Each structure stands twice: as structure tokens, then as C-alpha cells.
Amino acid sequence: MAVAEAFQPTIGRRWGRPGVRAAARAASRRDLAAAGLLVLVTVLALAAPVLAPHSPLTPVGTPELPPLQGGFLLGSDSVGRDVLSRVLYGIRASWFAALGVVALGVLLGGAIGLLAGTVGGWVDNLLMRITDGFLALPAPIVAIAVVAALGPSLLHTLIAVSVVWWPFYARIVRGEIRTLAARPHVEAARLSGSGGWRIAVRHLLPGAVPAIFVTASLDIGNLILTLSGLSFLGLGQSAPAAELGADTARNLSYLLYDWWIPVMPGIAVALLALAANVAGDGIRNLLAQR
């Protein structure tokens, strides 16, 4: 018993509340660093014209040079263009395309979800049945059909993906609004005479923002993969534009002997999706601590 009592202060100092707080601070710093990946990749995408050593469209050297030879960090492609420059510009296109689809989905889906959750009744039923109809559509097939009808281009690909992406946000926002509507502070606002839209904007929408933000941040990685997949199928920008999925597809014939030409854009897609998912997890953990 005396030995156990002698060790109690040490255990308390090492594993008690101070230790828990230190672990929580360390976890918070890790989550903050993970969330900062969004900013880091955005800066990288913005700085692509500055960081790229050459034009992504103009041949500047000997074709099919391996990485680290002839002044090309990632090698040159089949016509002598710098692979690194094309990858940086491809990251720029994929990242901002994903952010654009997320922004459009949040605006459109968020507005529909807010209206449905706030008004309720037949308006809620009508909007949610329309949303269910879009959710029932096979997203890849609809996107391919839209791009095939409008013609292959990055803008048309963004329109096609946005058509099938907003319903997820409408569902999430509507569910959050319906949950928040039963909270005491919202009922107090109603009793004080606040109008419906004032309650929606000042008391309901702010409560739904964390869920929207977490969903959007986690969606970026999925969108990068989706847009790269459509680009791989030839539904993105036409050649010779730098696009990660298209560059991989156009150069698959070089995979067995000039592997870096199709593989480097594929690695960039994987790293982008990984960075977006890690950042999304960090943002979710940070918001959960509040």
C-alpha cells in the first residue's frame, strides 16, 4: 500500500490532466497542420506559372528524356515538353476545378436545403423529391452524357459534375436545419417576433456551416478523382492542354519503356486526393473540438 501511495503523485503528474491537455494540444496542432494543406495546395496551384520552369505547351528539349536528365526534373514527354511544368499546370486545373464544383454545390444545394428545411410542408416535400430524383441518377453516366452532348471541354465537364453533385449538400443542409429548428434559441427567436427568413439566416444557417464546411473539404478529394477520371476518358480539355487525367491517358502507350510520362500525372492525382482527404479530416477534428 505504501508503495502504491508513493507512486500516485508521479502517475498523476505524468498521466493526469496536464498530460491530457498536452496530448490534446499536440493533436490540435496536427489537425491544424493537416487543415493547412488546403492553403498550401491552393498556393501551389496559384504559383504554377511561377514555379513551372518551362511552358507546358511548347517543346523545349529532347523528347523522352528520363527524370533528372537534360535539366528536366521529371523528364520530358514524347514531343520534348517538360513533364514537371505540365504536372504543375495540371494540378492548377484539377484543384481549381474541384473547388469550383464544391462552391457551386454548396451554393445551390445549400440554398435548396435551407429553403426546404425552413419552410417545410409541401415545399420541403417537393424540393426533397426533386433532390431524390437527382440522387437516383447514375452520376458518372449523367456526367458523360452531358459532356458528350455539349462537347469535351473543362467547362462542360464542370457543368456535368455540378449537375449531379449539389443534391448531397441539399440533403445535408436540410437535415441540419430541421435539427436546429427544434433548439430552444430558435424557439425563443420565434417567440420574440423574428421573421422566418431572419431566423433562417441568423439562427439556422450559421449552425449548419460546420457540417457544410467539413463535407465540402472532404469532397474535394472525391471531385479530383472524378474530374481526372472524366479527363482520362477524353471528356476534359482538348490537347495540348495540360490536364492530369488526359496526360495519363494520352501517354499510356509509353508506360512500359518511358514510364514517367504517364505515371507522373497519375502520382500528382493521387497526392492531390490524399492531401485533400487529410485536410478534410483535420478540419473535421478541429471543428469537433469546439
C-alpha positions in Angstrom: 0.0 0.0 0.0 2.8 2.4 0.9 4.5 1.7 -2.5 1.3 2.4 -4.4 0.7 5.6 -2.5 4.2 6.7 -3.2 3.7 6.3 -6.9 0.3 8.1 -7.1 1.8 11.6 -7.4 4.1 10.5 -10.2 1.2 8.9 -12.0 -1.0 11.9 -11.5 1.7 14.3 -12.8 2.5 12.1 -15.8 -0.9 10.9 -16.9 -3.3 13.3 -15.2 -5.0 16.4 -16.6 -1.8 18.2 -17.6 -0.8 15.2 -19.7 -4.3 15.0 -21.3 -4.2 18.7 -22.1 -0.7 18.4 -23.7 -1.9 15.5 -25.8 -5.0 17.5 -26.8 -2.8 20.4 -27.8 -0.5 18.2 -29.8 -3.5 16.6 -31.6 -4.9 20.1 -32.3 -1.6 21.2 -33.8 -1.5 18.1 -36.0 -5.1 18.8 -37.2 -4.3 22.4 -37.8 -1.3 21.4 -39.9 -3.4 18.9 -41.8 -6.1 21.6 -42.5 -3.3 23.9 -43.7 -2.8 21.5 -46.6 -5.8 23.2 -48.3 -4.0 26.5 -48.2 -0.7 25.0 -49.2 -2.1 23.3 -52.3 -4.0 26.4 -53.2 -0.9 28.5 -53.1 0.9 25.8 -55.1 -1.8 25.9 -57.8 -1.8 29.7 -57.9 2.0 29.8 -58.2 2.1 27.2 -61.0 3.1 29.8 -63.7 5.9 31.0 -61.4 7.1 27.5 -60.3 6.9 25.9 -63.8 10.4 26.0 -65.4 9.0 26.0 -68.9 5.8 26.4 -70.9 3.6 23.4 -70.6 2.6 23.6 -74.3 5.9 24.2 -76.1 8.6 21.6 -76.7 11.8 22.8 -75.1 14.2 19.8 -75.3 14.9 16.3 -76.5 11.8 14.0 -76.4 11.5 11.2 -73.9 14.4 12.3 -71.6 14.3 10.4 -68.2 13.9 12.3 -64.9 16.9 14.3 -63.7 18.5 14.4 -67.2 18.9 17.3 -69.6 17.7 19.8 -66.9 14.3 18.1 -66.6 13.4 17.2 -63.0 10.6 14.9 -64.1 11.8 14.2 -67.6 10.4 15.3 -70.9 7.4 13.8 -72.8 7.1 12.4 -76.3 7.5 15.7 -78.0 10.0 17.3 -75.7 7.7 19.2 -73.3 8.7 19.5 -69.7 6.7 16.9 -67.6 7.1 19.0 -64.4 5.6 22.1 -66.0 2.7 20.1 -67.3 2.1 18.4 -63.9 2.1 21.8 -62.2 -0.4 23.3 -64.6 -2.5 20.1 -64.4 -2.6 20.4 -60.6 -3.7 24.0 -61.1 -6.5 23.0 -63.4 -7.7 20.0 -61.3 -7.6 21.8 -57.9 -9.5 24.9 -59.0 -12.0 22.8 -61.0 -12.7 20.8 -57.8 -13.0 24.0 -55.7 -15.4 25.4 -58.4 -17.7 22.4 -58.3 -17.7 22.4 -54.5 -18.6 26.1 -54.4 -21.4 25.7 -56.8 -22.7 22.6 -55.0 -22.6 24.4 -51.6 -24.4 27.5 -53.1 -27.1 25.7 -55.0 -27.6 22.7 -52.7 -27.3 24.9 -49.6 -30.0 27.3 -50.8 -32.3 24.4 -51.6 -31.7 22.7 -48.3 -32.2 25.9 -46.4 -35.4 26.7 -48.1 -36.8 23.1 -47.7 -35.8 23.0 -44.0 -37.1 26.4 -43.1 -40.4 26.4 -44.9 -41.3 22.8 -44.5 -44.6 21.4 -45.7 -45.3 20.8 -49.4 -42.3 23.0 -50.3 -40.0 20.7 -48.3 -41.6 17.6 -49.9 -41.3 18.9 -53.4 -37.7 20.0 -53.2 -36.6 16.8 -51.5 -38.4 14.7 -54.1 -36.5 16.6 -56.8 -33.3 16.1 -54.9 -34.0 12.4 -54.6 -34.6 12.2 -58.3 -31.1 13.7 -58.9 -29.6 11.4 -56.3 -31.1 8.4 -58.1 -29.4 9.2 -61.3 -26.1 7.3 -62.0 -23.7 10.3 -61.6 -20.9 9.1 -64.0 -23.3 8.2 -66.8 -25.1 11.5 -66.4 -21.8 13.4 -66.4 -20.6 11.6 -69.5 -23.9 12.2 -71.3 -23.8 15.9 -70.5 -20.2 16.3 -71.7 -21.0 14.2 -74.8 -24.0 16.5 -75.6 -22.1 19.8 -75.0 -18.7 18.7 -76.3 -15.5 17.9 -74.5 -14.1 20.8 -72.5 -13.2 21.6 -68.9 -16.2 24.0 -68.6 -18.6 21.4 -69.8 -17.1 18.8 -67.5 -17.6 21.1 -64.5 -21.2 21.7 -65.6 -21.8 17.9 -65.9 -20.3 17.1 -62.5 -22.1 20.0 -60.8 -25.5 18.7 -62.1 -25.1 15.5 -60.0 -23.1 17.0 -57.0 -25.4 19.6 -55.5 -28.1 17.1 -54.1 -25.7 15.9 -51.4 -25.4 19.4 -50.0 -29.1 19.9 -50.2 -29.7 16.8 -48.1 -27.1 17.7 -45.5 -28.2 21.3 -45.1 -31.9 20.4 -44.9 -31.2 17.8 -42.2 -29.1 20.3 -40.2 -31.8 23.0 -40.5 -34.5 20.6 -39.3 -32.4 19.6 -36.3 -31.6 23.2 -35.4 -35.2 24.3 -35.8 -36.1 22.4 -32.6 -33.4 24.1 -30.5 -34.5 26.4 -27.7 -32.8 29.5 -29.0 -34.7 29.2 -32.3 -38.0 28.9 -30.5 -37.0 31.9 -28.4 -36.4 33.9 -31.6 -39.8 32.9 -32.9 -41.5 34.0 -29.7 -39.7 37.3 -29.8 -41.3 38.0 -33.2 -38.5 37.4 -35.5 -39.5 36.7 -39.1 -38.9 33.4 -40.8 -36.0 34.4 -43.1 -34.4 36.3 -40.2 -34.5 33.2 -38.2 -33.2 31.2 -41.1 -30.2 33.5 -41.8 -29.2 34.4 -38.3 -30.1 31.3 -36.2 -30.3 28.3 -38.5 -27.8 28.8 -41.3 -24.8 29.5 -39.0 -25.4 26.3 -37.2 -25.3 24.3 -40.4 -22.0 25.9 -41.6 -19.7 23.5 -39.8 -21.3 20.4 -41.4 -21.2 22.1 -44.8 -17.6 23.0 -44.4 -16.5 19.6 -43.3 -18.5 17.9 -46.1 -17.0 20.3 -48.7 -13.4 19.8 -47.5 -13.8 16.0 -47.7 -15.5 16.2 -51.1 -12.5 17.9 -52.8 -10.6 14.7 -53.0 -13.5 12.8 -54.5 -14.0 15.5 -57.0 -10.4 15.5 -58.1 -10.6 11.7 -58.7 -14.0 12.2 -60.6 -12.7 15.0 -62.8 -9.5 13.2 -63.5 -11.4 10.1 -64.4 -13.6 12.1 -66.9 -10.5 13.7 -68.3 -8.9 10.3 -68.6 -11.9 9.2 -70.8 -11.3 12.2 -73.1 -14.0 14.4 -71.7 -11.8 17.2 -70.4 -9.8 19.8 -72.2 -8.6 19.0 -75.7 -4.9 18.5 -76.5 -2.3 20.0 -76.0 -3.8 21.5 -72.7 -2.1 20.2 -69.6 -4.6 18.1 -67.6 -3.6 15.2 -65.3 -6.1 12.6 -66.3 -5.8 13.4 -70.0 -1.9 13.3 -69.9 -2.0 9.9 -68.3 -4.5 8.6 -70.9 -2.7 10.1 -74.0 0.6 8.6 -73.0 -0.4 5.1 -71.8 1.5 3.6 -74.8 4.8 4.8 -73.2 4.1 3.0 -69.9 6.5 0.1 -70.4 9.5 2.0 -71.6 9.1 5.7 -70.9 7.1 5.2 -67.7 7.5 8.7 -66.3 5.4 10.3 -69.0 2.1 8.7 -68.0 3.0 7.9 -64.3 3.9 11.4 -63.1 0.5 12.9 -63.8 -1.1 9.9 -62.1 1.1 10.3 -59.0 0.0 14.0 -58.9 -3.7 13.0 -58.9 -3.1 10.6 -56.0 -1.1 13.2 -54.0 -3.8 15.8 -54.6 -6.6 13.5 -53.5 -4.5 12.4 -50.4 -3.8 16.0 -49.4 -7.5 16.9 -49.7 -8.6 14.0 -47.6 -6.0 14.6 -44.9 -7.0 18.3 -44.8 -10.7 17.4 -44.6 -10.0 15.0 -41.7 -8.0 17.8 -39.9 -10.9 20.3 -40.4 -13.4 17.8 -39.1 -11.3 17.1 -36.0 -10.8 20.9 -35.3 -14.5 21.6 -35.6 -15.3 18.7 -33.3 -13.1 20.1 -30.6 -15.1 23.3 -30.5 
